[in-house]
Amino acid sequence: MKISIFGLGYVGAVSAGCLARDGHTVVGVDPAAAKVDLINHGKTPIIESDIGEIIADGVEKGRLRATSDIDDAITNTDISLICVGTPSLPSGALDLKYVERVCEEIGAAIAKKSGFHIVVARSTMLPGSMRNVVIPTLESAYGGKAGHDFGVCNNPEFLREGTAVYDYDNPPKTVIGETDERSGSVLASIYEHLDAPMIRTDLETAEMVKYTDNTWHALKVAFANEIGNISKALNIDGHKVMDIFCQDTKLNLSPYYMKPGFAFGGSCLPKDVRALAYKGRALDLKLPVIDSIIPSNEQQIEKGIRMVTEKPGKRVAVLGFSFKAGTDDLRESPIVTLIEHLIGKGYDLRLYDKNVQLAALTGANKDYIENAIPHISTLMKPTIEETIDGAETIVIGNRAEEFKGIAERLKDGQVLVDLVRISPNRSSGSYDGICW
């Protein structure tokens, strides 16, 4: 393919070199004459393992060149990758002036040529930037419609400095946000030789994935450092602890616990997080990540409460109030906290949980139910139908299989508050999911 790359910094130079190596004809574009000259002389404008040899080979074979002439680059290519910087402003917001400027230039240039041109944003931008900045700027400069007159995609990069070429060839995934299927398919063909999942989605999801990845990586570093600081204060080798931690790929390093939803609860997580945070304070350590976990969890409980109290009506049905499906454990169940708040506010409640009903009769939690939360036990109903009949708001509190399909059973005037994604729906109308 014939590809132009705007911005010959870290991402742009690596992308240009690797694409040329893979057989594409690449034109690098940058306003800095020094970078253009370096590329055209077969030299790299960045310090990065292996990229120097790759660029030199691409230039020698005639597959890679650089220019400052926008029209030249657009005229001789069919797809353009935007790899310009998006630096931080003092407020923490992104400065998108370089993106806007290059979009103006690209839009004006593609308006002069025939044929369908595809513009791909590789620069890291917050969700909404494509719709609110990139596309309007391109459309204004071009005088046409994105997805019809020209294509637009978002293609976040996952390159680490020092291992960028390896990461380009061995990505964890390839993510393409697209305005139209035609553009997405053309872009996907560039990466079809890579052994990685190909994910094609909407623009906003693609933008958000990049920030989710980087924030998660930052959180992992901060978390490991705090565990290391506690370990050292206790004369424990923090590396040994984290080496063992990382061997668990069933729970620790896995999709488990990584789904947005309601707060955590139960007999272990709240107790153990509080205990470790207390130990840190006793050791005179500052642990902002660990100390923030319980307050963050409490905020999610408060959000769930607001979702119910902001709905019209006082008749509420709660389906599932043990801390997770398949158990009768009510200790530190966030749903119980929600229920108790609603009772205190005078709501008319009906509750159903098959496992809790059994526990109330014979289970190990019988004493807890009778003594700690007797006001809740009197509100329990024996069937789902009796629980939801007449309710104005129905709350799904855990993922018990019997609650699937509740969204399709709503009657006129009923709304569903889903705290666990029991339904694949997105929030709209009578359905309200806590994080979707």
C-alpha positions in Angstrom: 0.0 0.0 0.0 1.0 3.7 -0.3 1.0 5.2 3.2 1.9 8.7 4.5 2.8 9.2 8.1 2.4 12.7 9.7 4.8 13.2 12.5 8.2 11.5 12.6 8.6 11.3 16.3 8.7 8.2 18.3 5.5 6.5 17.1 5.7 7.9 13.5 9.3 6.9 12.9 8.8 3.3 14.2 5.6 3.0 12.2 7.2 4.3 9.0 10.2 2.0 9.3 8.2 -1.1 10.1 5.6 -0.5 7.4 8.4 0.1 4.8 10.1 -3.1 5.9 6.8 -5.0 5.5 6.7 -4.0 1.8 4.6 -0.8 1.8 5.6 2.4 0.2 5.9 5.0 2.9 6.2 8.8 2.9 7.0 10.4 6.2 5.9 14.0 6.7 7.3 16.4 9.3 7.8 20.2 9.4 11.2 19.7 11.0 13.7 19.7 8.2 16.3 17.9 10.4 14.0 14.9 10.7 13.2 14.9 7.0 16.9 15.0 6.1 17.8 12.2 8.6 15.2 9.9 7.1 16.2 10.7 3.5 19.8 9.9 4.4 18.7 6.5 5.8 19.2 7.6 9.4 16.8 7.4 12.4 15.5 10.6 14.1 15.0 8.7 17.3 17.0 6.3 19.5 15.3 3.0 19.5 16.6 -0.6 19.2 16.7 -2.0 15.6 14.9 1.0 14.0 18.1 2.5 12.6 18.8 -0.6 10.5 15.1 -0.8 9.4 15.0 2.8 8.3 18.3 2.5 6.4 17.1 -0.6 4.6 13.7 1.0 3.7 15.4 4.1 2.2 17.9 2.0 0.3 15.2 -0.1 -1.2 13.2 2.9 -2.2 10.2 2.1 0.0 10.7 5.0 2.5 11.3 8.7 2.0 10.4 11.9 3.9 9.1 15.3 3.0 7.6 18.5 4.4 5.3 18.9 1.4 1.8 17.9 2.5 0.4 17.9 -1.0 3.2 15.6 -2.2 2.5 13.1 0.5 -1.2 13.1 0.1 -1.1 12.9 -3.7 1.2 9.9 -3.7 -0.6 7.9 -1.0 -4.0 6.4 -0.2 -3.9 6.3 3.5 -2.5 8.7 6.1 -1.5 8.0 9.7 -1.5 10.9 12.1 1.3 10.4 14.7 1.8 13.9 16.0 2.2 14.7 19.6 -0.6 15.4 22.1 1.2 17.0 25.0 -0.3 17.9 28.4 -1.5 21.4 29.3 -0.8 22.7 32.8 -4.4 21.7 33.7 -3.7 18.1 32.7 -5.9 18.4 29.6 -4.4 17.4 26.2 -3.1 20.0 23.8 -4.6 19.0 20.5 -3.3 22.0 18.5 -0.9 19.8 16.5 -3.7 17.3 15.7 -6.0 20.2 14.6 -3.3 21.7 12.4 -2.4 18.5 10.6 -6.1 17.7 10.1 -6.6 21.0 8.5 -3.7 20.4 6.2 -4.7 16.8 5.4 -8.3 17.8 4.7 -7.3 20.5 2.4 -4.9 18.3 0.5 -7.2 15.3 0.0 -9.9 17.7 -1.3 -7.5 18.3 -4.3 -7.2 14.7 -5.3 -9.5 12.1 -6.7 -10.0 8.7 -5.1 -11.0 7.7 -1.6 -8.4 8.7 1.0 -8.3 7.2 4.6 -7.1 9.2 7.6 -6.0 7.2 10.6 -5.3 8.8 14.0 -2.6 7.0 15.9 -2.0 9.9 18.2 -3.3 9.3 21.8 -6.4 11.3 22.3 -9.2 11.2 25.0 -12.6 9.7 24.0 -14.6 12.2 22.0 -11.6 13.8 20.3 -12.2 12.0 17.1 -15.9 13.1 16.9 -15.3 16.6 18.3 -11.9 17.6 16.9 -10.5 15.3 14.2 -13.6 14.7 12.1 -15.1 18.2 12.2 -11.6 19.7 11.3 -11.2 17.3 8.4 -14.7 17.8 7.1 -14.4 21.6 7.3 -11.1 21.6 5.4 -12.2 19.0 2.9 -15.8 20.2 2.4 -17.2 16.7 2.6 -18.4 14.0 4.9 -16.3 11.5 6.9 -17.2 7.9 6.2 -18.6 8.9 2.8 -16.2 11.2 0.9 -13.2 10.0 2.8 -12.5 7.5 5.6 -11.5 8.0 9.2 -10.2 5.5 11.7 -8.7 5.5 15.1 -5.8 3.0 15.6 -4.2 3.3 19.0 -0.6 2.1 19.3 0.8 -0.1 22.1 4.5 0.6 21.7 6.9 0.7 24.7 10.1 2.8 24.4 13.1 0.5 24.2 11.1 -2.4 22.7 9.0 -0.6 20.1 10.0 -2.7 17.1 9.3 -5.9 19.0 6.0 -4.5 20.2 5.0 -3.4 16.7 5.6 -7.0 15.4 4.2 -8.7 18.5 1.2 -6.5 19.6 -1.1 -7.7 22.4 -4.0 -6.7 20.1 -4.8 -4.5 17.1 -7.6 -2.1 17.8 -9.4 -0.2 15.0 -12.1 2.3 15.6 -13.9 3.0 12.3 -16.4 5.4 10.8 -17.1 3.0 8.0 -16.5 -0.7 7.2 -14.5 0.1 4.0 -11.9 2.2 5.8 -11.6 -0.3 8.6 -11.0 -3.2 6.2 -8.3 -1.3 4.4 -6.5 -0.5 7.6 -6.9 -4.0 9.0 -5.2 -5.4 5.9 -2.0 -3.7 6.9 -1.9 -5.7 10.1 -3.2 -9.0 8.8 0.2 -10.7 9.0 0.5 -10.1 12.8 -0.4 -12.8 15.2 -2.7 -10.8 17.5 -6.4 -10.4 18.0 -8.0 -8.0 15.5 -10.6 -5.9 17.2 -12.8 -3.5 15.1 -15.1 -1.2 17.1 -16.4 2.3 17.3 -14.2 5.4 17.5 -14.9 6.2 21.2 -14.2 2.6 22.4 -10.9 2.6 20.5 -9.9 5.9 22.1 -10.9 4.7 25.6 -9.0 1.4 25.3 -5.6 3.2 25.0 -6.3 5.2 28.2 -7.5 2.2 30.0 -4.3 0.3 29.1 -2.0 3.0 30.2 -3.8 3.9 33.4 -3.8 0.2 34.3 -0.1 -0.1 33.7 0.5 3.0 35.9 -1.7 1.5 38.6 0.2 -1.7 38.5 3.5 0.1 39.0 2.1 2.1 41.9 0.4 -0.9 43.5 3.6 -3.1 43.2 5.6 -0.2 44.8 3.3 0.1 47.8 3.4 -3.7 48.3 7.2 -3.5 48.1 7.3 -0.6 50.6 5.2 -2.6 53.1 7.2 -5.7 52.5 10.5 -3.9 53.1 9.2 -2.4 56.3 8.4 -5.9 57.5 11.8 -7.3 56.4 10.2 -9.2 53.5 11.5 -9.3 49.9 8.9 -7.5 47.9 10.1 -9.1 44.7 9.5 -12.6 46.0 6.0 -11.6 47.0 5.2 -10.1 43.6 6.9 -13.0 41.7 4.5 -15.4 43.5 1.6 -13.0 43.0 2.2 -13.0 39.2 2.3 -16.8 38.9 -1.5 -16.7 39.5 -3.0 -16.2 36.1 -6.4 -17.6 37.1 -7.3 -14.7 39.3 -4.5 -12.2 39.8 -3.5 -11.6 36.2 -6.7 -12.5 34.3 -10.0 -11.1 33.3 -11.5 -12.1 36.6 -12.6 -9.1 38.8 -12.0 -6.9 35.7 -15.7 -6.2 34.8 -17.3 -2.9 35.7 -20.2 -3.2 38.1 -21.2 -2.8 41.7 -18.9 -2.7 44.8 -17.0 -5.6 46.2 -18.1 -7.2 49.5 -17.9 -10.4 51.4 -15.9 -11.7 54.4 -12.5 -11.3 52.8 -11.8 -8.4 50.5 -13.1 -5.5 52.7 -11.5 -6.9 55.8 -8.2 -7.7 54.3 -7.8 -4.3 52.5 -8.6 -2.5 55.7 -6.1 -4.6 57.6 -3.3 -4.0 55.1 -4.1 -0.2 55.0 -4.0 -0.2 58.9 -0.6 -2.0 58.9 0.8 0.5 56.5 -0.3 3.4 58.8 1.2 1.5 61.8 4.5 1.3 59.9 4.2 5.1 59.2 3.9 4.5 55.4 1.9 6.5 53.0 0.0 4.2 50.7 -2.3 6.4 48.6 -3.3 3.6 46.2 -4.2 1.0 48.8 -5.8 3.6 51.1 -8.0 4.7 48.2 -9.6 1.3 47.6 -12.2 1.3 50.3 -13.3 4.9 49.7 -13.6 4.1 45.9 -15.7 1.0 46.8 -17.9 3.1 49.0 -18.4 5.6 46.2 -19.7 2.8 44.0 -22.2 1.8 46.7 -23.3 5.5 46.9 -23.7 5.5 43.1 -26.0 2.5 43.3 -28.1 4.1 46.0 -28.5 7.3 43.9 -29.5 5.2 40.9 -32.5 3.9 42.9 -33.4 7.0 44.8 -33.4 9.1 41.6 -36.1 6.9 40.1 -39.8 7.8 40.6 -41.7 5.8 43.2 -41.0 4.2 46.5 -41.8 0.6 45.8 -38.6 -1.3 45.2 -37.8 -5.0 44.5 -34.3 -6.3 45.0 -33.4 -9.5 43.3 -30.2 -11.0 44.8 -28.6 -9.5 47.9 -25.9 -11.9 49.0 -22.6 -10.4 48.1 -22.3 -12.6 45.0 -24.4 -15.3 43.2 -24.1 -18.8 44.5 -23.6 -17.9 48.2 -25.7 -17.1 51.2 -23.0 -14.8 52.7 -24.4 -11.4 53.6 -21.3 -10.2 55.5 -20.4 -6.7 54.1 -22.7 -7.2 51.2 -22.9 -3.9 49.4 -26.5 -4.7 48.4 -27.4 -5.1 52.1 -25.9 -1.6 52.6 -28.1 -0.3 49.8 -31.2 -2.1 51.2 -30.6 -0.6 54.7 -30.3 2.9 53.3 -33.6 2.5 51.4 -35.3 1.2 54.5 -34.0 4.2 56.4 -35.5 6.5 53.7 -38.9 4.9 54.0 -39.0 2.8 50.8 -41.4 -0.1 50.5 -39.1 -3.0 49.8 -39.5 -6.6 48.7 -36.5 -8.8 48.6 -35.7 -12.2 46.9 -32.6 -14.4 47.1 -33.0 -18.1 46.9 -29.7 -18.9 48.7 -30.4 -16.4 51.5 -33.9 -17.9 52.1 -32.3 -21.3 52.5 -29.7 -19.8 54.9 -32.5 -18.2 57.0 -33.9 -21.7 57.6 -30.8 -24.0 58.0 -27.7 -22.2 56.8 -24.6 -21.1 58.7 -25.7 -17.5 58.3 -29.0 -18.1 60.1 -27.9 -16.4 63.3 -26.5 -13.5 61.3 -29.7 -13.0 59.4 -31.9 -13.3 62.6 -29.8 -11.1 64.8 -27.8 -8.7 62.7 -30.4 -7.9 60.0 -33.8 -9.1 61.2 -35.5 -6.2 59.5 -34.3 -7.5 56.1 -35.5 -11.1 56.7 -39.1 -9.9 57.2 -39.0 -8.3 53.7 -38.1 -11.5 51.8 -40.5 -13.1 49.4 -40.5 -16.7 48.3 -40.6 -16.1 44.5 -39.4 -13.7 41.9 -42.9 -13.0 40.8 -44.2 -12.0 44.2 -41.1 -9.8 44.7 -41.4 -7.8 41.5 -45.2 -7.6 41.3 -46.2 -4.0 41.9 -42.7 -2.8 42.2 -41.8 0.5 40.5 -38.1 -0.1 40.5 -36.4 -3.5 40.2 -32.8 -3.8 41.3 -30.6 -6.7 40.2 -28.0 -7.3 42.9 -26.1 -10.4 41.8 -25.7 -12.6 38.7 -27.9 -15.5 39.6 -29.0 -17.3 36.5 -32.7 -17.0 37.4 -32.5 -13.3 37.0 -31.6 -13.4 33.3 -34.5 -12.1 31.2 -35.9 -9.8 33.9 -35.4 -6.9 31.5 -37.8 -8.5 29.1 -40.4 -9.0 31.8 -40.8 -5.4 32.8 -44.3 -4.0 32.8 -45.4 -0.5 32.0 -44.1 1.9 34.6 -41.4 -0.4 35.9 -37.7 0.5 35.6 -34.7 -1.9 36.0 -31.5 -0.9 37.8 -28.8 -3.5 36.8 -25.7 -3.5 39.1 -24.1 -6.6 37.6 -24.9 -6.6 33.8 -27.4 -9.4 33.9 -28.6 -8.0 30.6 -26.5 -7.2 27.5 -28.4 -4.0 27.0 -27.0 -0.5 27.3 -28.7 2.1 29.5 -31.8 3.6 27.8 -35.5 4.0 28.6 -36.6 1.7 31.4 -33.2 0.0 31.7 -30.3 1.6 33.7 -26.9 -0.2 34.0 -24.5 1.1 36.6 -21.5 1.3 34.3 -22.9 0.8 30.8 
